[in-house]
Amino acid sequence: MKVTPLHEYYRPLINQPELADIKFLVGKKQKEVYAHKLICSVGSKVFKQMFYSQFRWFEQTNRSNNENENENDKKNKNSNNNCNKHNSFKNENPTLPRIEIPDLEYKVFISLMEFIYTRQVTLTKEIIWDLFRAADKFNLPELQRLCIEFVLNTLTVEDCLISFEKCRSLLISTCSIPCHQNNSNSNEDNSNHSSNNNNENNKHKCCFNPHFCDCVCCRSDFIKRIFSFIENHAHEIFSIEHCLDDLNATTCHCFLNTKRFLCSEIQVFRRVIERGENLCQSRNLKCSPENLRNAIGSLLESVEIDNITSIHLQEIWEKKIFEIQKLFPLLLKHARNFVRLKTTTTSSSTSSSRTTTTTSTSTSTTTSLSTTTSTNIRNFTAGLQIMKMSMNMNMNMNMNMNMNMNMDMDTNKSIEDLKILLLFADHQSSWRDDVDKSIRECGILHIDLVKVHKRTPPFEVVKNYDVIVVYSWAKFSSQQKIGDILAQFVEDGGGLVISTYYTLVEENEAKLQGRIIDERFLPISPSIEIRNKRSELGEVMVPDHPVMNGVKSFNGGKKSLRILAKEVENGGVIISKWSDGNILAAAKQRDNTSGTVVVLNFCFISDNVYSDGDFWDPNTEGAKLIGNSIKFVASQTSVR
C-alpha cells in the first residue's frame, strides 16, 4: 500500500484562511498570505523568533497599524469604526495577527511558504534571485542550495553574466575578509545601478575572481562554477552584442581582468565600445571619442591592444578611442599588411594595373595606387604620416612599404599570401620582436602576433591562418586550451611550427598540454631541459629536405637551450641533429588530411636581444631554419 507523503497533506494549507493563525502583508501592495505559526516556526528559526520571542513582531505591527488607523479615524470623525478596529485584536473573535513583509514580492513569498510547508518548491528564472535572498533572510540554507543548483543547471550564454552579477551582489554582504584584488581604480559612473550597490562595494571591494582571490566570496563554490561556465563559453558570450551593457563597471572588471577567456581581443574591444556608446546615449551625450573614453573609463585597459590582428586594425583605427602614443606601434607593425590586404582586395575587382611611385625625400613620400584604391587606405596612410610628424619620428615608412610591397608582389606572391599567427608568452617585447624579425627575413609578410599568457584565442579565430608558430618563455593562459586548439588546427589541415623551449620542457609550468601532447601530434615528446652546453648543427639526416634549404651553419650559443630528444614518435622524421646527437629539427604528418608539424629543438630568440652569447648566434642561419619550416608546413597544408 502506497503511503501518501506528509508534505502532500500540508500543501493544501498553503495560503488558506481556514485554521490559519497568522497573516502576512506582503509587498508594497500588502497582499494577504495566510499561514500557521507552528509550521512556519518548525521550518524557519527566524519565523519562530518572530512569533515567540519576547519582542513579537506581529504585536508591534498590529500596534503600529492600529495607531495609524486611529489617527485616520479621528480625522474622519468615525469613532465607531475606530473603536471596532482598536479593539479588534482583543475581541472574542479577533482578526488574525499581521506581519508586514514589504521587501518581498507576493510570488516569492508564496514559493517560500511552499518550501516551508512541503520541502519542495517550484523555481523559475523570474523569481530565483529574490527567492535566494528570501532564503537568506529567513535562514533556509536548503532552499538556498536548491536555488544555486537551479541557477547553475539553467545557465545560458545569454544570462550567465547577469547571474554572475546577481551572485556577486548577494555574496558581497556576507564577505568580511578584504580582497587583495581591489578594483578601486574604476572611474566609471554607472547610472543604471542603485546607490545601495555602490555602498556595498565601498564596504568590500571584491574582485570575485577565484583565480586570484581567496576571500569568502571567491572561495564560494557558487561563484567558482559560474566563473567556470563563463570561461568555457567566453567566445559565444562575447559574440553577443551589448552583452556588457546591463552590468555595472565593477562586475565588468571582475571577469574581464581574469584574462583567461577563450575569445579574440576584437570581441572584447567591440563589447567595451558598445557599452560606452550605450552609456553615452543614456546620458544624452554624443558618442565622440572623448565621451566614449570617459564613459568606458578604466575598462578600456582590459583590451589587450597588442593582440589586435591586422585583419581588424581598421576597425580599431576608425574608433579613435586609443591615444596616439599607444596606438602608433600597432599601426606601424601592421601598416604593410593592412595596405597590402586592402590593395589586393581592390585590385581583384578591376583589371587595371597598379602603379606605384616613390620619392627620395626623407621627410615625405607619396604613394600612388590605382584609382580604384579605397579612400580608407589613403586616409590610413595619411594618418600614419600625420602621427609620424607629430611624434617627430624620422622614418621613411611609406617608401620602404612601397618598395618591399612591389618586390614581394612580383617575386614571392605565394609567400606573401601566407597568413601566419605567432603565439607567444613573453614578458619582453624585444623578444617577440626578434622572433618576428627572423620570420620576416625569409620574405614572409603577413604575421599576426598574439600574446597568450592572459587570453587564449578561440579556434574560430586561429582557423583563418595557414600556419601557427608557437614559442614560449612564460606560462600560457591555459596550456590545456592551447594544446586542444593546436590539435584541432592541425586536424583541419593547418601547418604548425613549434619551438621546444619552454613548450616541451618537462616539469615546466609553460609546457603544452591537451590533445596536442596526449594524442601525439608532435614528432618529439616533452623531455628534460638541456642548457649551458654549447652545441651547433650536427648531422643532417635528410640533406635535401626543404627545412634545411640553404642552412649551412647553426650555433645555439653558450646555453644552446633545448630538450633531450634522441628519438621521434611513430610517423615522425628526423631532419637534422645537434652536434651532441640530440634532434635539432623533426617533422610529422599524422595522415593525408592533417597538416604537417615541424618541431625545432631550440629557443627562437636570437642573441640579438642580449648579445652576450646565451642564445643562438644571429650570424648563423637560425632565422632560415624557422622560415624554411614555416614555408614547408605551409606547402603541405590542405586547401583552407
Helices and strands as residue ranges (DSSP letters): H 6-10, G 11-13, E 22-26, E 31-35, H 37-43, H 45-52, H 57-76, H 79-86, G 88-90, E 98-101, H 106-118, H 128-137, H 141-153, H 160-171, G 172-174, H 195-203, H 216-219, H 221-232, H 234-238, H 249-256, H 265-282, H 289-296, G 297-302, G 305-307, G 310-312, H 313-319, H 324-347, H 375-390, H 397-411, H 413-416, E 420-424, H 429-440, E 447-451, H 459-462, E 467-470, H 479-491, E 495-499, H 515-518, E 529-530, E 537-540, G 546-548, E 562-563, E 572-578, E 583-589, E 596-600, H 622-636
